């Protein structure tokens, strides 16, 4: 989809936080991303939507410099991660789906460690750590080993860890996966706060209702390709649907097993269902 | 009104597998997992490695057979009985204490993974125990006793020979049953958040007891005959007494049963077999209780020490933070604590059982440097083979954070290597110091020679560890719920490489008859150490580059649980 961004001399669009074109990536000769194009406007909240196995996590690994693309052009905040991966990593925060936490650190230690990895001084580290612990409702659990945390606590901590250095762009892979309503509420508030602070966000989620509520932009990934992307309002208007869930249903084909029954089950009673 | 749940049912439940079926399933799964761990498809190479792994076991078994059938041993039933009972005791102790010595390498994951399937806990435990016997370490540990039993039978048992396999299987069952008890007990200790205190307390208690209790009397070793010549060993009556003592404990029931067959008392042999089976059942029952007990919820662990909470705030650089994190992870790793204590416990036992005196009696006064070197090398290699050869194992998903952070892969490796160097050094050099202070029969010259020689292990194990970690990463769950083992081939490669590194030390120890040796031994070891360090420094960036290239694979492997 075309954008109205203006290219700079280096070819980078100044108002794009992420610019990816013709990205290919495979694992063990299995293609996962097949010529993907993506544009993420600065200060926007981009919901990357797609079924399981579409390549969302792989794409985040590529964008965060953890994995390398086999082919394609990639720019994160104007920097090519292949050329200067450390410069990119300084500017971004990432919360992978499997949560990058060290089980044998306490929550507080994890945040201090992340702060140190990003070169923050002692005072700033301490101050931001306490603020993030408060914001994620983890103050009382801050001195406990992460190995003893619940899934929701881990996810909140992982988000806090990704934010401690104040990144301009944050990637969140399934931030609402497997957590209760309370934890989801805390995370939603946190994301709204980031949105207010004009931090660029790219998040993947299966909960389309949340995407509808938070996202300003959306992209639909299916079988390694981005089928469409753009502002949420433009997408719903284009496909004449009320929300992102409707657009999703229009764009992503449903599995071909509707109405199928298991052959090895049969009714115990004679009456029909 | 019907509900969905009672309206539908499977079209006739399929019959569950029999016990043999379950056994076969578990065995095949273990085999497939080990093949995956090896990173190889079933191939000639893999079969070759499997066969080669059996060679040491077969050799030891054959050696044991030749020993027990040697005319000087087999000439007397008392002498044969003594060695057989001794071997029974050693084998059983080895098998039962293996979970401790290997720090839970043989984990209990199987019993947890398959619990949701329609298999009873007791059957799962029995099947898991039996299939566990058929792993390479089982062949290795039982090979000597198999050789000895075959040898003893061929020399001393002429009737009811067909009972011997049954007796032997009962003995194996006994070992296996109580091995499971040790396994679950050890896992419970390791998983407890007070494991450090528990292990430390046991170690201190052992050291104090070892200092206070009188060591086993070994004066009989030096008794003389009437004409003043040395007896050089035991008299038949003493052999008989010791053999009898060994046969009074359950581990000696196999020997006692074979003796009963020799004496023509098959019923007594049968009673021994039944006793062993009964005790095996008691062991399995105890293991089952421990297993169900250990499944209760995890406890929370708070770190109240403010200095520890601020450990990263005080770090002066990113590198210092990386080093501190790795050190903290190892410090909080119960297996590292246990393995650090194992050589010290061995030395306490060494003292209590007067093993030192026995070694001196058999090998002469110069044995101390050897003993110290072997124990210290063992301590260092224990750390290296468990942790350094698999540096990313316990990072889990945390490795993603390291890779996503603005740091180079080489800096991650360097920090890890520095901490592992400290750990190996602590284990190796700590053991030499403990030996010198606790056993106290070593000269200052030998102490420095051994310490310097053991230091050689550090850079070498680091070099090996860097590349093995990058090319054969295996995940380990920090909560000890699950653990994948490094393949036998990788472990053997690391172990052999490390042994090569320690060979200069043992060559020097072997040739240290003259005082002048020390004058050139120290410079030789120092030069070798310098060369090793230079090699390590040269290879570190290369390993870092390989790490960078393989980071996706490593992450996929480590984060997989």
Interface residues (C-beta under 8 A of the other chain):
Chain A: X27 X61 X64 X65 X66 X67 X68 X86 X87 X89 X90 X92 X94 X96 X98 X99 X100 X101 X102 X103 X104 X105 X106 X108 X109 X112 X113 X114 X115 X116 X117 X118 X119 X122 X125 X126 X143 X144 X145 X147 X148 X161 X264 X265 X266 X267 X268 X269 X271 X273
Chain B: X2 X6 X7 X8 X9 X10 X11 X193 X298 X299 X300 X301 X302 X303 X304 X308 X309 X310 X311 X312 X313 X314 X315 X318 X321 X322 X325 X328 X329 X332 X333 X394 X395 X396 X397 X398 X399 X400 X401 X402 X403 X404 X405 X406 X407 X408 X478 X479 X551 X552 X555 X556 X559
